[in-house]
Amino acid sequence: MPKEMRHFLRYGTHSEKDFFLEETEVNSYDAAIVNANMLAYTPKAMSAFALRLNKPFFIDPQTHAFQHGFEYITNKNGVPKQSIKNLATSYGGAILSALENSGSVSLEDFSSEEAKKNLVKNVLEFQRDTVHNIVTTGSEAEYVTFALNDEGSGLSRENVTPSGVIAPYFYIDGSNDSALELNVAFVEEAKRFLTDGGPMLIAQLVMSKDALANDSFRKKIISAYASCSAKKVFIWIDAFDETEVSESLLQSLKSLIEGVASSKEVVNLYGGYFSILLTKIENGLEGVCHGMEYGESRAVVPVGGGLSRAKYYFRPLHKRLSAEDFLRIIGNRQGWLSGSKNQEFAREVCDCHICEDLEQFAETQTYEVKSKNGSRRGETSTSAAKRHSLAHYLVSKKKEFEFVEKSDMASLLKDLGDAKTKYAQSAGDSNANHIDRWIKVLTPGA
C-alpha cells in the first residue's frame, strides 16, 4: 500500500515567512525544510521562526555546497558569502580549511575515520542544537521562557529541535562509487553518534541525471540507500524538471523511488505534480517538497539569471505558464478573463479568490541595470504580481495534494488525459506534451 502522503515546503527567504506562519488557505503543508546556511547567517531569526512554526521542521546541512568550486560560494567580489563562512566555521575540519584556502573539499579529505567522525559530529550537532541552545541558553532565553509560558503567544515548546537530522552528504555524479560509499559511511557514523536516541536519522541522496539514468549504477544506489541505517531518505535529482525531462528519465526516477522505498520513507526534495502522483504507487514516495513557486526543480550548482517574471500555475496541465501562454488558453473562452468570478473558469481551472483578479498576474514594471559596460533596461513583474502568483500557486498545490490523496490512479490518469485533450491545442506542445510522458510512465505495468 502507498505510504501516507506528506506535503513539505522549503523555506527560502525571510520574506516568505508569512506564507508559513499565517493561518490562511495557503498554509496547508505538513513540515518545513530550511537550508543550513540561513540558520548559520541569521540564527536568532530562524530560531524565532521555528518557535512560531508549530510544525515539524528539518535542516538541510548543505555539505555538498563545499565540493563544487570556490566560485560558487562567493559573492560578486570573490569573497565567501557570510552565511557560507559561518556554516564552514560550524562544520570545521576539511570544510573550514578548504574555505580558508579559497578552495573546495574533495572526497579524499574524508578518507580517515577521524575526518568522517569530526564532520558527522559537527553537522549533526549544528542541526540538533543550534535552535535549542539559542532559546534555552542564549541572551533571549529568559524572554523566550516567559513567552512560552503565555498560552496566547502562539509559540511551541516542541519546535526547539528538528524532527530529524540529516547525515553529511556529497553530490553523486556519473557513476561515482567513492561519493556513494562516503555518503553511506556518513550515515553509519551518524547512527553510531546518535546512540542516545533523539531525532530520527535521515540520509540525503543528491545525484545527477546521468547517475539516475545509468541502470547498473542506479541499482547500486538503491541497494546502498535501501539497506543503510537511516529511517528516511531525502532525494534531490539535479535540475530535474518533471515537465521537461524524457520519458526514460521519468521511468528511472520511478524505479529509484520504488527501490529505496521498499524499506525506507522517501521524500523528493524538489518535485512537482508527477512526484505527487508517485505517492500513489506501491513503494512510492512518502512526501514531496517544493519551494515558493520556483522550487519544483533545482540545479545543484547555482546558476545566474535575470529578474524573474510572475507566472500563472495552470493546474489542469500542472505547469507554470507565462502570461502570454495563459492568456492564449483562456482568451478565446467566453467570460474566462473574469477568472474565478466566471463559473466555468472556476470549475475548469481554479475557484480560489486570488483568481478573481487575473490582471494582477500580468502587472509589470521597468527596471534598469547599470554596469561598467553601460546600462540595460528591461521589464519584470511587480512585487504585487509576484505575491499574487505565489499565493495562487500555493493554493493550487494544496488542491493537488488533496485531489491525489482522495483519488485512485485510474482516475488521476484519466484526469491527465482529459486535460491534454482539452488544452493541448491552445497551450502548445511545449506546455502539454509532458502529460503523455507522465501517463505512459504511471500506467500500471509500464
FENBELPE-V794807 format. One record per residue. N is the residue number from 1. RES is the residue in one letter. SS is DSSP state (alpha for helix, beta for strand, coil for the rest). OMEGA is omega in whole degrees, 0 to 359 (* if undefined). D_CENTER is the distance of its C-alpha to the mean C-alpha in Angstrom with 1 decimal. Layout:
n res ss omega d_center
N RES SS OMEGA D_CENTER
N RES SS OMEGA D_CENTER
//
This chain:
n res ss omega d_center
1 M coil 177 25.0
2 P coil 179 21.3
3 K coil 177 19.6
4 E coil 184 18.8
5 M coil 177 15.6
6 R beta 183 13.1
7 H beta 179 10.6
8 F beta 180 7.7
9 L beta 182 6.6
10 R beta 179 5.1
11 Y beta 186 8.5
12 G coil 180 9.2
13 T coil 180 13.0
14 H alpha 178 15.9
15 S alpha 182 16.9
16 E alpha 191 14.2
17 K alpha 181 15.6
18 D alpha 180 17.9
19 F alpha 178 15.3
20 F alpha 192 14.3
21 L alpha 183 18.0
22 E coil 177 20.2
23 E coil 180 21.5
24 T coil 182 21.1
25 E coil 180 20.3
26 V coil 182 16.7
27 N coil 188 16.2
28 S coil 185 15.6
29 Y coil 182 12.5
30 D coil 183 13.4
31 A beta 181 11.5
32 A beta 174 9.5
33 I beta 179 7.6
34 V beta 178 9.1
35 N beta 184 9.9
36 A alpha 182 13.5
37 N alpha 176 15.0
38 M alpha 178 14.7
39 L alpha 179 16.5
40 A alpha 184 18.9
41 Y alpha 182 19.7
42 T coil 186 20.2
43 P alpha 181 20.7
44 K alpha 179 23.0
45 A alpha 180 20.8
46 M alpha 178 17.7
47 S alpha 177 20.3
48 A alpha 177 21.6
49 F alpha 181 18.2
50 A alpha 181 17.8
51 L alpha 181 21.4
52 R alpha 190 20.9
53 L alpha 182 17.7
54 N coil 176 19.6
55 K coil 178 16.6
56 P beta 175 15.2
57 F beta 180 12.8
58 F beta 181 11.6
59 I beta 176 11.7
60 D beta 186 10.1
61 P coil 174 13.5
62 Q coil 180 12.6
63 T alpha 180 16.1
64 H alpha 186 15.4
65 A alpha 185 15.6
66 F alpha 184 19.3
67 Q coil 193 20.2
68 H coil 184 19.7
69 G coil 184 22.5
70 F alpha 184 23.7
71 E alpha 182 23.3
72 Y alpha 181 19.5
73 I alpha 179 19.6
74 T beta 175 22.5
75 N coil 185 23.2
76 K coil 178 25.5
77 N coil 179 28.4
78 G coil 180 27.4
79 V coil 179 26.9
80 P beta 176 24.0
81 K coil 185 21.6
82 Q alpha 179 22.6
83 S alpha 179 19.3
84 I alpha 179 19.3
85 K alpha 178 22.9
86 N alpha 181 22.5
87 L alpha 179 19.9
88 A alpha 178 22.3
89 T alpha 178 25.1
90 S alpha 182 23.5
91 Y alpha 175 22.9
92 G coil 175 26.3
93 G alpha 185 28.1
94 A alpha 181 27.3
95 I alpha 179 24.1
96 L alpha 180 26.2
97 S alpha 180 29.1
98 A alpha 180 27.3
99 L alpha 181 26.0
100 E alpha 179 29.5
101 N coil 177 30.9
102 S coil 180 28.7
103 G coil 177 27.2
104 S coil 181 24.4
105 V coil 172 24.5
106 S coil 180 25.5
107 L alpha 180 25.2
108 E alpha 178 28.9
109 D alpha 183 28.4
110 F alpha 181 27.4
111 S coil 180 30.2
112 S coil 178 32.1
113 E alpha 180 31.5
114 E alpha 180 31.9
115 A alpha 178 29.1
116 K alpha 182 26.7
117 K alpha 182 27.9
118 N alpha 181 27.6
119 L alpha 180 24.0
120 V alpha 181 23.0
121 K alpha 185 25.0
122 N alpha 180 23.7
123 V alpha 180 20.0
124 L alpha 179 20.3
125 E alpha 178 22.7
126 F alpha 180 20.5
127 Q alpha 188 17.8
128 R alpha 195 20.4
129 D alpha 190 23.0
130 T alpha 181 21.9
131 V alpha 181 21.3
132 H alpha 183 24.1
133 N alpha 181 26.6
134 I alpha 185 26.0
135 V alpha 181 26.7
136 T alpha 182 29.5
137 T alpha 182 31.4
138 G coil 184 30.3
139 S coil 180 32.5
140 E coil 188 30.9
141 A alpha 182 31.3
142 E alpha 178 34.5
143 Y alpha 181 33.0
144 V alpha 180 29.9
145 T alpha 178 32.2
146 F alpha 181 34.3
147 A alpha 180 31.4
148 L alpha 180 30.1
149 N coil 178 33.6
150 D coil 184 33.6
151 E coil 181 32.6
152 G coil 184 31.8
153 S coil 183 29.4
154 G coil 180 26.2
155 L coil 183 25.2
156 S coil 175 24.3
157 R coil 185 25.9
158 E coil 188 23.4
159 N coil 173 20.4
160 V coil 173 21.8
161 T coil 178 20.0
162 P coil 181 16.6
163 S coil 176 16.8
164 G beta 177 16.2
165 V beta 186 16.4
166 I beta 178 14.8
167 A coil 175 17.4
168 P coil 181 17.6
169 Y coil 174 16.4
170 F coil 185 17.1
171 Y coil 179 16.1
172 I beta 182 18.1
173 D coil 177 19.7
174 G coil 177 22.4
175 S coil 188 24.3
176 N coil 180 23.9
177 D alpha 185 25.5
178 S alpha 178 25.7
179 A alpha 178 22.0
180 L alpha 182 21.6
181 E alpha 180 24.6
182 L alpha 179 23.6
183 N alpha 179 20.1
184 V alpha 177 22.1
185 A alpha 177 24.7
186 F alpha 180 22.3
187 V alpha 182 21.2
188 E alpha 176 24.9
189 E alpha 178 25.9
190 A alpha 177 23.2
191 K alpha 178 24.8
192 R alpha 181 28.2
193 F alpha 183 27.1
194 L coil 182 25.9
195 T coil 182 29.4
196 D coil 182 29.7
197 G coil 180 27.0
198 G coil 184 24.6
199 P coil 177 20.8
200 M beta 180 19.6
201 L beta 181 18.8
202 I beta 171 15.5
203 A beta 177 15.4
204 Q beta 181 12.5
205 L beta 180 13.2
206 V beta 190 12.1
207 M beta 179 14.4
208 S coil 175 15.9
209 K alpha 178 16.8
210 D alpha 178 20.4
211 A alpha 179 19.9
212 L alpha 185 18.3
213 A alpha 181 21.3
214 N coil 189 23.9
215 D alpha 183 25.3
216 S alpha 180 27.2
217 F alpha 177 24.5
218 R alpha 177 21.8
219 K alpha 178 24.4
220 K alpha 178 24.8
221 I alpha 179 21.1
222 I alpha 180 21.2
223 S alpha 183 24.4
224 A alpha 184 23.1
225 Y alpha 179 19.9
226 A alpha 183 21.6
227 S coil 182 24.5
228 C coil 187 22.9
229 S coil 179 23.4
230 A coil 176 19.8
231 K coil 186 19.4
232 K beta 176 15.7
233 V beta 172 13.7
234 F beta 179 10.0
235 I beta 178 9.8
236 W beta 176 8.3
237 I beta 185 10.8
238 D coil 173 11.6
239 A coil 184 11.6
240 F coil 177 11.6
241 D coil 185 12.3
242 E coil 180 13.5
243 T coil 185 16.1
244 E coil 187 17.5
245 V coil 184 17.7
246 S coil 175 21.0
247 E alpha 180 22.1
248 S alpha 179 22.6
249 L alpha 176 19.1
250 L alpha 179 17.9
251 Q alpha 178 20.6
252 S alpha 177 19.6
253 L alpha 178 16.1
254 K alpha 180 17.9
255 S alpha 179 20.4
256 L alpha 182 18.1
257 I alpha 180 16.4
258 E alpha 181 20.0
259 G alpha 182 21.3
260 V alpha 183 19.0
261 A coil 175 18.7
262 S coil 179 22.5
263 S coil 182 22.5
264 K coil 168 19.0
265 E beta 187 16.4
266 V beta 178 13.4
267 V beta 173 9.8
268 N beta 185 7.6
269 L coil 179 4.2
270 Y coil 184 4.0
271 G coil 178 7.0
272 G coil 185 9.7
273 Y alpha 177 13.1
274 F alpha 178 14.3
275 S alpha 177 11.9
276 I alpha 177 13.0
277 L alpha 180 16.4
278 L coil 172 16.0
279 T coil 185 16.1
280 K coil 182 19.7
281 I coil 175 21.0
282 E coil 187 22.9
283 N coil 181 20.9
284 G coil 180 17.7
285 L coil 170 14.2
286 E coil 183 14.3
287 G beta 180 11.0
288 V beta 178 8.0
289 C beta 172 4.6
290 H beta 178 3.9
291 G coil 182 5.1
292 M coil 176 8.8
293 E coil 185 10.1
294 Y coil 194 9.2
295 G coil 176 5.5
296 E coil 169 6.5
297 S coil 182 7.5
298 R coil 175 7.9
299 A coil 179 11.1
300 V coil 176 11.6
301 V coil 184 14.6
302 P coil 175 14.3
303 V coil 181 16.4
304 G coil 179 18.5
305 G coil 179 19.2
306 G coil 178 21.3
307 L coil 185 20.7
308 S coil 175 18.4
309 R coil 177 20.0
310 A coil 176 19.0
311 K coil 180 18.5
312 Y beta 177 19.4
313 Y beta 183 17.1
314 F beta 189 19.9
315 R coil 178 19.1
316 P coil 179 22.0
317 L coil 176 20.5
318 H coil 182 16.8
319 K beta 174 16.3
320 R beta 182 16.3
321 L beta 173 19.9
322 S coil 179 21.9
323 A alpha 182 24.5
324 E alpha 180 27.1
325 D alpha 180 25.7
326 F alpha 180 25.2
327 L alpha 178 28.7
328 R alpha 180 30.1
329 I alpha 188 28.9
330 I alpha 188 30.2
331 G coil 182 33.1
332 N coil 177 35.6
333 R coil 188 35.0
334 Q coil 173 37.5
335 G coil 185 36.2
336 W alpha 177 32.4
337 L alpha 176 32.3
338 S alpha 177 32.8
339 G alpha 186 29.3
340 S alpha 172 29.0
341 K alpha 175 32.5
342 N coil 186 33.6
343 Q alpha 182 33.8
344 E alpha 177 33.0
345 F alpha 181 29.9
346 A alpha 181 28.7
347 R alpha 187 29.4
348 E alpha 187 28.1
349 V coil 183 25.1
350 C coil 180 24.0
351 D coil 182 26.1
352 C coil 183 24.1
353 H alpha 180 26.1
354 I alpha 182 23.9
355 C alpha 173 25.1
356 E alpha 181 28.7
357 D coil 182 28.4
358 L alpha 181 27.2
359 E alpha 182 28.9
360 Q alpha 181 26.5
361 F alpha 187 23.7
362 A alpha 182 26.0
363 E coil 184 27.3
364 T beta 175 27.4
365 Q beta 178 28.9
366 T beta 177 30.3
367 Y beta 178 29.4
368 E beta 177 31.2
369 V beta 180 30.0
370 K beta 177 32.9
371 S beta 181 33.2
372 K coil 179 36.2
373 N coil 180 36.5
374 G beta 181 36.9
375 S beta 181 34.8
376 R beta 179 32.4
377 R beta 178 32.0
378 G beta 181 29.3
379 E beta 178 27.8
380 T beta 179 24.5
381 S beta 175 23.4
382 T coil 177 24.5
383 S alpha 179 22.4
384 A alpha 179 23.6
385 A alpha 180 22.6
386 K alpha 180 19.0
387 R alpha 177 18.8
388 H alpha 180 20.6
389 S alpha 180 18.2
390 L alpha 180 15.2
391 A alpha 177 17.2
392 H alpha 180 18.1
393 Y alpha 182 14.6
394 L alpha 175 13.6
395 V alpha 180 16.9
396 S alpha 179 16.4
397 K alpha 177 13.3
398 K alpha 181 15.3
399 K alpha 179 18.2
400 E alpha 179 16.4
401 F alpha 181 15.4
402 E alpha 182 18.9
403 F alpha 181 20.6
404 V alpha 183 19.2
405 E alpha 185 19.9
406 K alpha 186 23.5
407 S coil 173 24.3
408 D coil 186 25.4
409 M alpha 180 24.3
410 A alpha 179 27.5
411 S alpha 181 27.0
412 L alpha 179 23.5
413 L alpha 177 24.8
414 K alpha 178 27.7
415 D alpha 178 25.6
416 L alpha 180 23.8
417 G alpha 178 27.2
418 D alpha 180 28.8
419 A alpha 179 26.2
420 K alpha 180 26.7
421 T alpha 186 30.4
422 K alpha 191 30.4
423 Y alpha 186 28.3
424 A alpha 184 28.3
425 Q alpha 182 31.4
426 S alpha 181 30.5
427 A alpha 183 26.8
428 G coil 184 27.8
429 D alpha 184 26.8
430 S alpha 181 23.8
431 N alpha 187 22.2
432 A alpha 187 23.5
433 N coil 178 24.1
434 H alpha 181 20.7
435 I alpha 179 22.0
436 D alpha 181 24.8
437 R alpha 179 22.6
438 W alpha 182 20.5
439 I alpha 181 23.7
440 K alpha 183 25.4
441 V alpha 186 22.7
442 L alpha 178 22.3
443 T coil 182 26.0
444 P coil 182 27.5
445 G coil 180 29.3
446 A coil * 27.3
//
